[in-house]
Structure formats: structure tokens, C-alpha cells
Amino acid sequence: MEIKVLHQVMDWNEDVSEEVKAVLAARHICMINVMGSPGAGKTSLITALINRLKEDFRIGVIEGDIAGQVDAERIASLGIPAVQLNTDGACHIEAMSIQHILPELPLNDLDVIFVENIGNLVCPAEFRIGESLRITLLSIPEGDDKVEKYPLMFTDTDCLVLNKYDMIPYFDFDEARVSANYETVNPGAPLFKVSSRSGDGIDGLAEFIAEHARKAQS
């Protein structure tokens, strides 16, 4: 019985996800689902990417949190349209929530929407939200065993970002292990090594996103 209910929820979410995707496609908007653990640096990465992309693309942000609005305020301070989405305890964002919140953004004036998903390496991987692109963060302090422990998150993503890469000298982090495991579960998918603090590696990731945004515009 439990499995049947879960299956129905997933089907319903997938239907709404396709509806969201159609709405965004009609406006030539590329929506990016940014996923990762709490403290992986999602907000800092989004901020760094905004600074790289804002000259070429009009950007909005949906900030997902269980509670609070600190990250949305941080994004809004950059002059970027931002909406806070609080899940009130839920461990992921669902497509229906995105569908409801999109009208709060100036969609006719946007090319790219970043969605910062809830900090979690399990639930967000299972729920599509109408995104064009999925980005998964793994920060160096989290350790090098996460691809093995949470394979779906790293399988169902368009790229992996090793964030806080400037900290690798200070942690026992086996980069080769992560790369090999990632290649096993997601063959050929790109891997970016970045530091949101120093800016190293951000340009390559920004260009990857820009390519997808240009496709959405065509």
C-alpha cells in the first residue's frame, strides 16, 4: 500500500513537472535545479554564477528552505528578483510548489531561473520540478564517499560541482575516488572543480550554464 501511494505521488509530480517545463519553454527560460547538502555552498555558488552571467542573461532565483528567508535576502541584495519558498519541514521541493510560485517572478523579463533546492542528498533527486538543467554540489569538507552512499543524486544530474575546492589541501579527500565513482554512475557527465570564494573554476561552469541558456532561447 505504501509503495502504491508513493508511485501515485511520483506520477502526479512528473505530470506537473512537464507542465512547468512547458510554461518555461514558451518563455525561453532555462531553469536550473541546484542540489546538495546543507552547507555545501549552494547560495555562494549561485551568487558567484550570477556575477558571471548577469551581463548576458536576465536572472531570477527561487530559494528553497525548510524555514527562514536569509538566502533570499542575500540574493535580493544583488538586485536580482528572488522568491523564498519554505517547505515547512518537507525535505525537497516539488513541481507543484514551483508551479504556484513562478507567477511571483517577472517571467517575461527572465532568461535564467536558479532554484536552490533543500539541503539534502536523497529526496531532491527523486522529484523533477520542470528544470532544464540539474546541478549537484559536493563540497570538499563533506568527504569523498558521497557518490557511493547516495548514487541516485549523482546519477540523475547534468553535472557535478566539487565546491570549496580551495580547501582540498586541508582535508583527506580522495578526488580520484569521487571521479571514478561519478564516472561509473554517470558516464561522460562533466565535473567542475570550483571555489566560490576565490572564483577559481567558476568561468567554466558559467559557460556550461550559458550554453544551456542559449539553447532555451533558440
N, C-alpha and C positions, 0 to 999 in steps of 0.2 A: 504493500500500500504506500509506504513512504517513497519508494523508488518511483512509483507511478505518478505521484504528486510532483516530485522533483522534475520528472520528464515533462509534465504539462507546463510547469513554470518555465522551463528552458525553451520549450517551443513558443510560448507566448512572448518571452523576451526576444527571441530571434525574429518573430514577426514584427515587433515594434522596432527592433534594430534596423530592419530593412526599410521601414517607413521613415525613420530618422535619416538613414543614408540617402534615400530618395529626395528628401527635403533639402539636404545639404548639397547634393549633386546638382539640383536645379538652380542653386545659387552659386555653384562652382566653388564651394567651400571645402577645404581639406581639414577634417577633424582628427586630432591626434590624441590617442589614449596613452597617457604616461603612467606606468605602473611600477611599483617597487615597494620595499619595506618602509616602515616608519623610520625616518632619519636617513634614508638613502640619498637624500638631496634632490628630491623631485622639484620642489619650489625653486631652489637655487639654479637648477639646470634650466627650468622653464624661463627664469629671469635672464639667464645668460643667452639663451636662444632668442628671446625677444629682442635683446640688444643687437644681435647679429642680423635678425630678419626684418626688423621693423621698417627699414628703409625701402624694402621691396614688397612687403606684404602687410596688409591690414590685419591685426591680430586681436583676438579676444580670448578670454580664459574662463573656464569653469573650474572652480576649486572645490574638490570633494573632501570633506572631513566628517568624522562622526559628530563633532560639535565645534563651535567656535568659528571665527572668521579672520584669524590673524593672517593667514596666507593670502586671502583675497584682498585684504587691505594692503599688503605688501605689493601685490601686482597692480592694484589700482593706483598706487602712488607713482607708478611709472607712466601714468596716463593711458593705461590700457583698459578697455572695458572688461570688467570682471564680475562674475556672479558666484556667490557662495552656495554650494549645495551640501546641506547637512543631512546625513543618513540616519541620525538619531539611533545609532547602535548597529546598523547594518554594516557588514564587512566589505561591501562592494557597492559600486554604482550600477543601477540597472537602466536599460534603454528607456523605460517609461519616464524615469526621472529626467533624463536628458531631453526627451520629447516635451516635457512640461516646462523645462527651464529655458529652452532655446529662445522663446519669444522675448525673454528678458535681455537678450543681446541684440545689438543692431545688425542683424544678419545681412541686410543689403549693403552694409559697409565693411564686411569682413571677408578675408581670403583664407584665414587660418584660425582654427579654434584649438587651443590646448585644453585637454581635460586632465586635471590631476586626480587620479583615482585614489581610493582609500589605501592607506599603507598596509599592504597585505600581499603575500606571495602565493596565496591559494585562490580565494574566491574571485578576484577580478579577472583571472584568466578564463573563467568559465562563462562570463557574461559579455557578449558583444553589446556595444552601445551605439552602433551606427558609425563607427570610426572608419576613416580611410587608412589609418596607419597606427600600429601598436609599437610602443617603445617600452622596453623593460630595463630598469636600472638595477645594477648590483654594485653597491659601494664596497670599496676595499675593506673597511673595518668589519663588514658583515661576515667575512670568511669565504673560503673557496669551495665549500661543499653544497652551496645552494642549488646549483643546477641538478645535482644528483637527488637532493631532497625534494625539490619542487619542480619536476621536469615539465609539467604542463605549462607553467608560466613562461618557460624558456623555449618551449616548442611552438607555442601559438603566439609568436611575436615576430615583428618585422625586423627588429634589430635588438642587440644587447649593448647596453652602455655600461662600461666599467667606470663608475663615477668615483670621485675623490682619488683619482689615480696618482696624484702627487703624494699620497700617503703610503704608497706601496713600500717604500724603504723601511717603514716603521711597523709593518705587520708581517706575520708569517703567512703570506698569501701566495698560493701556487697558481700563477697565471696560466701556465701550460695545462694544468688540470682543468681549469674552467674552460679554456679554449677547446680542449679535446672533448669535454662533456657537451659543450654547446654545439660543436660540430656534429656530434652523434645524434642529438635530439632535433637539431635544426640545420641540416646540411646546407652550406653555402650562404647562410644568413650573415649579414655584416655584423661586426663587433667594433665598437668605438671605445677608445680609451680617452677619458676627458677629466679635466679638473674645472669645475665651475668657478672655483676661487681664482685660479691663475689664468683661466681661459684656454689652456692647452687642450687641443683636440676638438674644441667647440666648432671651429670652422668646418671641419669635415662632416660632423653631424648636422650642422645647419644646412650644408649643401645637399645632404641626403634628404632632409625635410623639404627643402626648396624644390627639389626635383619632383617630389610628390605633389606639392602645392601647385606647381606649374601644370602638371598633368590634370589636376582638378579644374584648372582654369581653361583648359583647351576644349 
